[in-house]
Amino acid sequence: MTISNLPTLPRHVVERAVRTAFAEDLGEAGDITSQATISPDATAIARISARTAGIISGLDCALAAFSLIGDGLVTEPFVADGAKIEVGASILQVRGNARNLLAAERTALNFLTHLSGIATLTHSFVLQTEGTTAHICCTRKTTPGLRALEKYAVRCGGGHNHRFGLNDAILIKDNHIAVSGGVRQAVEAARAFAGHLVAIEVEVDTLNQLEEALVTDVNAILLDNMDEDTLARAVAITAGRAKLEASGNVTLERVAAIARTGVDYISTSRITAASMPLDLGLDIEID
């Protein structure tokens, strides 16, 4: 099984992340351990394999790490991003200059294990929504500097992306409402400000606020920290007049019940902020 319809990560995003990781790991002197112990013309073959089952994400970053580290490395991926893999599955083979291979190893694995962990946890949430119309979405709670990659990993797991930043959609939250004087005032001010292609979503805490939001020109309404009974009532009240997003305290144990209420979207920071890295290992053989 492989998740389809994945976006393409822009090359400059991948290379920027990998170069930043290299600068952090290699510093000014490079891999002094390999320089001290391995001949500069030594070659090797290495294979990255799965030690636990999961969903793969981050192959472009791993391939870029082995490419950008220097000359003399040839890579061969055996799976694609979005693929479901079992224990022992081969992910990627790399062969060539041993020093370069080992210098890039940790950076390649860091991206692969981290992003595959996000994809795997996302897929677990998605599976809980089967039979409903709800979509699992990520949030802006991402690792600084890695947002594009982590949101891509969510897509690899079958999830959907929320806004990427403060600049691509308007999300009016409780603090905006408090300062602006109310739900209606905030939405009307946002609509007067926004261009015709900018979506507007407003967060509500109560059904009374929901009623207020429904008489405004809003695209979506975020139902914050509501229990399942209240969410179901909100769906009935809305009757399709706006897209509804449930958020707040969304756990793997609870997400199926939330999905059954009829909401359109379920957003959770857990898939990016609380995922465990997928256990992948690189084993090397002398060539």
C-alpha positions in Angstrom: 0.0 0.0 0.0 1.3 3.5 -0.9 -0.4 6.8 -0.2 -1.2 8.4 -3.6 -1.6 12.0 -4.7 1.4 13.3 -2.7 2.7 16.8 -3.4 6.3 17.2 -4.7 8.7 18.7 -2.2 10.5 21.7 -3.9 14.2 20.9 -4.4 15.3 24.1 -2.7 13.3 23.3 0.4 15.0 19.9 0.7 18.5 21.1 0.0 18.2 24.0 2.4 17.2 21.7 5.2 19.9 19.2 4.4 22.6 21.9 4.1 21.5 23.3 7.5 21.8 19.9 9.0 25.2 19.4 7.6 26.4 22.7 8.9 25.2 21.7 12.4 26.7 18.2 12.3 30.0 18.6 10.3 31.0 22.1 11.5 34.2 23.5 10.1 36.3 20.3 10.3 34.0 17.6 8.9 33.8 14.0 10.1 37.1 13.7 12.0 36.3 10.2 13.1 36.1 8.9 9.6 39.1 11.0 8.5 41.1 9.4 11.3 40.1 5.8 10.8 39.2 5.3 7.1 41.3 5.6 4.0 40.2 8.4 1.7 39.7 5.9 -1.2 37.9 3.2 0.8 34.5 2.2 -0.5 31.5 0.5 1.0 27.9 -0.5 0.5 25.2 0.3 3.0 21.5 -0.5 3.3 18.8 1.3 5.3 16.2 -1.1 6.6 13.1 -1.0 8.8 13.3 -2.2 12.4 9.6 -1.4 12.9 6.7 -1.2 10.6 5.3 2.1 9.4 4.9 4.6 6.7 7.9 6.1 4.9 8.5 9.8 4.4 11.6 11.8 3.8 13.3 9.9 1.0 14.1 13.1 -0.9 16.0 14.4 2.1 18.0 11.2 2.6 18.8 11.1 -1.1 19.9 14.7 -1.0 22.1 14.1 2.0 24.0 11.4 0.1 24.2 13.5 -3.0 25.2 16.8 -1.4 27.9 15.4 0.9 30.3 15.0 -2.0 31.2 12.9 -5.0 31.3 9.2 -5.2 28.0 7.9 -3.8 25.3 6.1 -5.8 21.8 5.6 -4.3 19.0 3.2 -5.1 15.7 3.6 -3.3 13.5 0.5 -3.0 10.3 2.2 -1.9 8.5 5.5 -2.4 7.3 8.1 0.2 3.9 7.1 1.4 4.7 3.4 1.2 3.6 1.1 4.1 6.6 -1.1 5.1 7.0 -4.0 7.4 9.9 -5.0 9.7 13.0 -5.9 7.7 12.0 -4.0 4.6 14.8 -2.5 2.6 14.3 1.3 2.1 17.5 2.5 0.4 20.9 1.3 -0.7 23.9 3.6 -1.1 27.4 2.6 -2.3 30.6 4.5 -2.9 33.2 6.5 -0.9 33.0 5.3 2.7 34.0 8.6 4.3 31.2 10.4 2.5 28.7 7.7 3.2 29.4 7.8 6.9 29.4 11.6 7.0 25.9 11.7 5.6 24.5 8.7 7.5 23.1 10.5 10.5 21.6 13.4 8.6 19.9 11.0 6.2 18.6 8.9 9.0 17.4 11.9 11.1 15.2 13.1 8.3 13.9 9.6 7.4 13.1 8.5 10.9 11.6 11.8 12.0 9.4 12.3 9.0 8.4 8.6 8.7 7.4 8.8 12.4 5.0 11.7 11.6 3.6 9.8 8.6 3.1 6.7 10.6 1.3 8.4 13.5 -0.8 10.4 11.0 -1.9 7.2 9.3 -3.0 5.7 12.6 -5.3 8.7 13.1 -6.6 8.5 9.5 -7.5 4.8 10.0 -9.7 5.8 12.9 -11.8 8.0 10.6 -12.7 5.3 8.1 -16.4 5.2 7.3 -16.8 8.9 8.0 -16.3 12.1 5.9 -13.8 13.6 8.4 -10.2 14.5 7.3 -7.3 14.6 9.7 -5.3 17.8 9.6 -2.1 19.1 11.1 -1.5 22.5 12.7 1.2 25.1 13.0 2.8 23.3 15.9 5.8 22.1 14.0 9.6 22.1 14.5 10.9 25.5 13.7 12.6 25.4 10.2 11.0 22.0 9.3 7.3 23.0 8.8 7.2 22.3 5.0 8.8 18.9 5.6 6.6 17.9 8.5 3.5 19.0 6.7 4.6 16.9 3.7 5.0 13.9 6.1 1.4 14.4 7.2 0.4 14.0 3.6 2.5 10.9 3.3 0.4 9.4 6.1 -2.8 10.2 4.4 -3.6 13.4 6.3 -4.4 16.9 5.1 -2.6 20.2 5.6 -4.0 23.1 7.5 -2.6 26.6 6.8 1.2 26.7 6.4 1.6 30.0 8.3 0.0 33.2 9.4 0.2 34.6 5.9 -1.8 32.2 3.8 -5.2 32.1 5.5 -7.1 34.0 8.2 -7.9 32.0 11.4 -9.6 34.2 14.0 -9.0 32.7 17.4 -10.3 33.5 20.9 -7.7 36.2 21.6 -8.5 38.0 18.3 -12.2 37.8 19.2 -11.5 39.2 22.7 -9.6 42.2 21.4 -11.9 42.9 18.5 -15.1 42.8 20.6 -16.9 39.7 19.4 -17.2 37.0 16.7 -19.2 39.0 14.3 -17.1 42.1 14.6 -13.9 40.1 14.0 -15.2 38.2 11.0 -16.7 41.3 9.3 -13.4 43.2 9.8 -11.5 40.2 8.3 -13.8 40.0 5.3 -13.3 43.7 4.6 -9.6 43.3 4.8 -9.0 40.0 2.9 -8.7 39.5 -0.8 -11.3 37.3 -2.5 -9.0 34.3 -2.6 -8.2 34.4 1.2 -10.2 31.9 3.3 -11.5 32.9 6.7 -12.0 30.6 9.6 -13.2 31.6 13.1 -12.8 29.7 16.3 -15.8 29.3 18.6 -16.1 27.8 22.1 -19.9 27.7 22.5 -23.0 27.0 20.4 -24.0 30.6 21.0 -20.8 31.7 19.3 -21.5 29.2 16.5 -24.9 30.8 15.9 -23.2 34.2 15.7 -20.5 32.9 13.3 -23.1 31.4 11.0 -24.7 34.7 10.1 -21.3 36.0 8.9 -19.5 35.4 5.6 -17.1 32.8 6.9 -15.7 29.8 5.1 -15.1 27.5 8.1 -15.7 27.4 11.8 -13.3 25.8 14.3 -15.1 24.1 17.2 -12.7 24.3 20.1 -12.6 21.7 22.9 -16.1 20.5 22.5 -17.3 17.1 23.6 -18.8 14.7 21.1 -22.5 15.5 22.0 -21.8 19.3 21.5 -20.0 18.6 18.3 -23.0 16.6 17.0 -25.3 19.5 17.9 -23.0 21.9 16.2 -23.2 19.8 13.0 -27.0 19.8 13.2 -27.2 23.5 13.8 -24.8 24.3 10.9 -26.6 22.1 8.4 -23.9 22.5 5.8 -23.7 26.3 5.9 -20.0 26.2 6.7 -17.2 23.7 7.0 -16.7 22.5 10.6 -13.3 21.7 12.1 -13.0 20.0 15.5 -9.9 20.7 17.5 -8.6 20.4 21.0 -7.8 17.3 23.0 -7.8 15.1 19.9 -6.3 11.8 21.0 -5.9 8.5 19.0 -8.4 6.9 21.5 -11.0 9.7 20.9 -10.6 10.6 17.3 -13.1 8.0 15.9 -15.9 9.3 18.1 -15.1 12.8 17.0 -15.2 11.8 13.4 -18.6 10.1 13.8 -20.2 13.4 14.9 -20.1 14.6 11.2 -17.5 17.3 11.4 -15.6 17.9 8.1 -12.1 18.2 9.6 -10.2 17.2 12.8 -7.0 19.1 13.5 -4.4 17.9 16.0 -0.9 18.9 16.9 -0.1 15.4 18.1 0.7 14.1 14.6 3.6 16.5 14.3 4.5 17.4 17.9 4.2 14.0 19.6 5.2 11.4 17.0 8.0 8.9 17.8 10.7 8.5 15.1 10.3 5.4 13.1 13.1 2.9 13.9 15.2 2.6 10.8 18.9 1.5 10.7 21.8 1.7 8.3 24.0 -1.4 8.1 27.3 -1.2 6.2 29.4 -3.8 4.4 32.9 -3.5 3.1 32.9 -3.2 -0.7 
